[in-house]
């Protein structure tokens, strides 16, 4: 097992077509993936916005299925196969660290919130992945505390990866807008300033930030960021993929402890 401390990373996963694009976002993901793999992680714990559940669930399946939880896209998107192995040791450690606050559930799999960015980051799917759900019954403080409790994983060879979007408002999405609305930019910049200052309490209390209701109409895509912040408490962030698109989506992503 590697003794090198592994990173905690939050990735903006955007729309599923990201998996097919070769743009600045894809290149940013590939760069982060190259550096991540150089650290030789044992496995990745992936907290996915697309597994939004009642309580916190973790997978134990040694061969988790690929979940194509998106509809109406071109056939070439569904033709992508991304099938990493699971990791029993990682699942067991999550159960030990979270105790009664987590239970095993293998009815889900590796959803597109995880496999679309990993398709660019780790195209060989040769690092095991275990998904952890976002608890829809709990609040932002709880999501952060889950990250704090999972932080020891990073010293045991495991990456903590959160996948979501800082700004995610599909009801306001404009497919003809390649940039972000003023509301998107204002909220995203406020979050970035707080993350860079490691003022985690401001990020947790996101409802007080400008245009929060626009940016976070539902918390599912925002909460994985808080789990990553909890798992990297006090560490300096590296910002990548600072991109806003579709008007109401932010791709801004953060890495902590990522080697060069």
Protein Blocks (a to p, Z undefined) as FASTA:
>chain_A
ZZbdcddddddebjfklmmpccfklmmmmmmmmmmmmnopabdcdddfklccedjdddfb
fbdcddddbehiafklmmpccdddddfklmmmmmmmnmmmbccdfkbccdfklmmmmmmm
mmnopaccddddddfkbcfklmmmmmmmmmmmmmnopacdddddfbacfklpcfkbcbdc
fklmmmmmmmmmmmmnopaklmmmmmlpghklmmmmbfklmmmmmmmmmmmgoiacddeh
iaceehiacfbdcdehiaZZ
